[in-house]
Amino acid sequence: MNNYIIRKKFVSNSISILTFIIFVFFISHIFFGERSVWKIFSLKSQIATAKKDYNILINNKNNIMTEINLLRDNNLDSDYITEISYSLLGLIQSDQIVINIKK
């Protein structure tokens, strides 16, 4: 009889310990595993920064495409060409006066 009670307590305790180990295993995977809560939050923040970078790149692309369209033969804008020649090449027209102010 005494042996039966000891065996019953041993089985009951071992089942409780095994259950606790399984519980700890799954909880650790929920918080620290490959698909954990922390990983989801870090991936969401990476996605947000990547979307911001993507939007910046799209805006730059649109700006460059508008500049390219302004320089096409059928859309040639003389004001834009003179602005480019002033800023990039330093060209001036014959009736303009350039004053260099030195600091």
C-alpha positions as a LaTeX table, in Angstrom:
\begin{tabular}{lrrr}
\hline
Residue & $x$ (\AA) & $y$ (\AA) & $z$ (\AA) \\
\hline
Met1 & 0.00 & 0.00 & 0.00 \\
Asn2 & 2.75 & 2.40 & 0.92 \\
Asn3 & 4.60 & 1.52 & $-2.29$ \\
Tyr4 & 1.47 & 2.30 & $-4.32$ \\
Ile5 & 1.13 & 5.79 & $-2.76$ \\
Ile6 & 4.79 & 6.58 & $-3.41$ \\
Arg7 & 4.47 & 5.46 & $-7.02$ \\
Lys8 & 1.29 & 7.52 & $-7.45$ \\
Lys9 & 2.95 & 10.66 & $-6.03$ \\
Phe10 & 6.00 & 10.08 & $-8.21$ \\
Val11 & 3.87 & 9.79 & $-11.36$ \\
Ser12 & 1.82 & 12.83 & $-10.35$ \\
Asn13 & 4.94 & 14.90 & $-9.63$ \\
Ser14 & 6.67 & 13.81 & $-12.82$ \\
Ile15 & 3.58 & 14.72 & $-14.87$ \\
Ser16 & 3.49 & 18.13 & $-13.17$ \\
Ile17 & 7.19 & 18.71 & $-13.84$ \\
Leu18 & 6.86 & 17.57 & $-17.47$ \\
Thr19 & 3.86 & 19.85 & $-17.93$ \\
Phe20 & 5.78 & 22.77 & $-16.45$ \\
Ile21 & 8.77 & 22.11 & $-18.75$ \\
Ile22 & 6.50 & 22.00 & $-21.81$ \\
Phe23 & 4.80 & 25.20 & $-20.67$ \\
Val24 & 8.15 & 26.97 & $-20.24$ \\
Phe25 & 9.27 & 25.70 & $-23.64$ \\
Phe26 & 6.26 & 27.14 & $-25.45$ \\
Ile27 & 6.31 & 30.41 & $-23.52$ \\
Ser28 & 9.99 & 30.87 & $-24.36$ \\
His29 & 9.22 & 30.31 & $-28.03$ \\
Ile30 & 6.39 & 32.83 & $-27.89$ \\
Phe31 & 8.71 & 35.54 & $-26.58$ \\
Phe32 & 12.16 & 34.58 & $-27.85$ \\
Gly33 & 11.70 & 32.21 & $-30.80$ \\
Glu34 & 12.03 & 32.69 & $-34.54$ \\
Arg35 & 8.41 & 33.87 & $-34.84$ \\
Ser36 & 8.22 & 35.57 & $-31.47$ \\
Val37 & 6.43 & 38.72 & $-30.40$ \\
Trp38 & 9.72 & 40.65 & $-30.23$ \\
Lys39 & 10.65 & 39.54 & $-33.74$ \\
Ile40 & 7.28 & 40.71 & $-35.06$ \\
Phe41 & 7.76 & 44.17 & $-33.53$ \\
Ser42 & 11.30 & 44.48 & $-34.89$ \\
Leu43 & 10.16 & 43.40 & $-38.36$ \\
Lys44 & 7.32 & 45.93 & $-38.29$ \\
Ser45 & 9.76 & 48.72 & $-37.46$ \\
Gln46 & 12.09 & 47.57 & $-40.27$ \\
Ile47 & 9.14 & 47.55 & $-42.68$ \\
Ala48 & 8.19 & 51.10 & $-41.64$ \\
Thr49 & 11.72 & 52.41 & $-42.26$ \\
Ala50 & 11.91 & 50.55 & $-45.57$ \\
Lys51 & 8.60 & 52.13 & $-46.65$ \\
Lys52 & 9.95 & 55.59 & $-45.78$ \\
Asp53 & 13.08 & 54.93 & $-47.82$ \\
Tyr54 & 10.96 & 53.61 & $-50.68$ \\
Asn55 & 8.77 & 56.73 & $-50.68$ \\
Ile56 & 11.88 & 58.94 & $-50.75$ \\
Leu57 & 13.24 & 56.98 & $-53.71$ \\
Ile58 & 9.91 & 57.21 & $-55.56$ \\
Asn59 & 9.85 & 61.00 & $-55.02$ \\
Asn60 & 13.42 & 61.30 & $-56.32$ \\
Lys61 & 12.51 & 59.19 & $-59.34$ \\
Asn62 & 9.48 & 61.37 & $-60.08$ \\
Asn63 & 11.58 & 64.54 & $-59.82$ \\
Ile64 & 14.20 & 63.15 & $-62.18$ \\
Met65 & 11.53 & 62.00 & $-64.63$ \\
Thr66 & 10.00 & 65.49 & $-64.72$ \\
Glu67 & 13.45 & 66.96 & $-65.42$ \\
Ile68 & 13.99 & 64.44 & $-68.20$ \\
Asn69 & 10.59 & 65.22 & $-69.69$ \\
Leu70 & 11.42 & 68.94 & $-69.66$ \\
Leu71 & 14.57 & 68.24 & $-71.69$ \\
Arg72 & 12.90 & 66.17 & $-74.44$ \\
Asp73 & 12.77 & 67.63 & $-77.93$ \\
Asn74 & 8.99 & 67.98 & $-78.08$ \\
Asn75 & 8.89 & 69.62 & $-74.62$ \\
Leu76 & 11.98 & 71.79 & $-74.82$ \\
Asp77 & 11.65 & 74.74 & $-72.46$ \\
Ser78 & 14.11 & 77.56 & $-73.17$ \\
Asp79 & 13.86 & 78.97 & $-69.63$ \\
Tyr80 & 14.82 & 75.63 & $-68.15$ \\
Ile81 & 17.79 & 75.28 & $-70.51$ \\
Thr82 & 19.07 & 78.76 & $-69.62$ \\
Glu83 & 18.68 & 77.96 & $-65.92$ \\
Ile84 & 20.75 & 74.80 & $-66.35$ \\
Ser85 & 23.40 & 76.66 & $-68.33$ \\
Tyr86 & 23.62 & 79.33 & $-65.61$ \\
Ser87 & 23.91 & 76.90 & $-62.72$ \\
Leu88 & 26.04 & 74.11 & $-64.21$ \\
Leu89 & 28.16 & 75.78 & $-66.86$ \\
Gly90 & 28.37 & 79.30 & $-65.51$ \\
Leu91 & 27.32 & 80.80 & $-68.86$ \\
Ile92 & 25.89 & 84.29 & $-69.08$ \\
Gln93 & 24.22 & 86.18 & $-71.88$ \\
Ser94 & 25.88 & 89.08 & $-73.63$ \\
Asp95 & 23.62 & 91.71 & $-72.03$ \\
Gln96 & 24.10 & 90.48 & $-68.44$ \\
Ile97 & 26.56 & 91.85 & $-65.91$ \\
Val98 & 28.17 & 89.56 & $-63.33$ \\
Ile99 & 29.34 & 91.02 & $-60.05$ \\
Asn100 & 31.57 & 88.83 & $-57.86$ \\
Ile101 & 31.32 & 89.78 & $-54.21$ \\
Lys102 & 34.20 & 88.47 & $-52.15$ \\
Lys103 & 33.82 & 88.04 & $-48.42$ \\
\hline
\end{tabular}
